[in-house]
Amino acid sequence: MSGTAFSPSVDTVAVGANVTWTKQDGMAHNVTSSPGAPAAFSSASLANGATYAHVFAATGTYQYYCSFHGTPTSGMRGTIVVQ
């Protein structure tokens, strides 16, 4: 995550994948699952260079966002598709 974007904004992974987000700038960022995601996850505000990881144990589409720069429907957000 850098600026006001997650990269990639959409990622497809296998069940059991451990996805890691890395903060790469001086802005405040976090990772928060959107309401309705198959499972909830959330990080604290991350320091520059810090990481947050989550294991996706079930198939589904997991939408997430940064609560500092986005909402579940706009701004800094992303999607993990678990197959």
Secondary structure, DSSP 8 states (H G I E B T S, - for coil): -BTTB-SSSEEEE-TTEEEEEE--SSS----EE-TT-SS--B-----TT-EEEEEE-S-EEEEEEEEEEE-SSSEEEEEEEE-
